């Protein structure tokens, strides 16, 4: 099993450009998540999805949009990139929400906005 | 709301030293507690977990005990190796709710 995969692994954008990050999971999980990781701040939840066709805002949703058109895919979009969005982005999935159900993480996408 | 506090480090140890990384939490109800590890250039992977008070999670020589009376879940290992160098995240999760992660503790083990 591939688990959770993310594309691309690295990307450099200029301010104002747009891009989409793709997350795919092959574990048939209902729940999927997008986090950003910044030095000294741990992981912060951007958006999440509790099933195909549904999305919800997390802790830091501004400047991002998401879509979950297929159960196995969760897309994160930046419509107009800003330097403050320079970060490492992680996608995760889980079979249930919370409790003792662990989250499985992808390898991350390192995004730099200049 | 739920929150997790852990020592931020960095922690630098010599090989075969004893490791403790402190983690305390604030939560309503009875959350599950987790330690995740992130090796350089990789995503997070589950190291161990405990789902109720007094449970001990263990994996790869690491241990942590769910202490409800002190709201703690400290990570320990008796003899660290260079290959344990990584960032360690404490996290909690209540049923039906999203995960809450601590800021991470960077561990460097010197040969």
Interface residues (C-beta under 8 A of the other chain):
Chain A: X4 X33 X40 X41 X42 X43 X45 X48 X58 X90 X92 X97 X98 X99 X100 X101 X102 X103 X104 X105 X106 X107 X108
Chain B: X8 X32 X34 X36 X41 X42 X43 X44 X45 X46 X49 X51 X89 X93 X94 X95 X96 X97 X98 X99 X101 X102 X103 X104
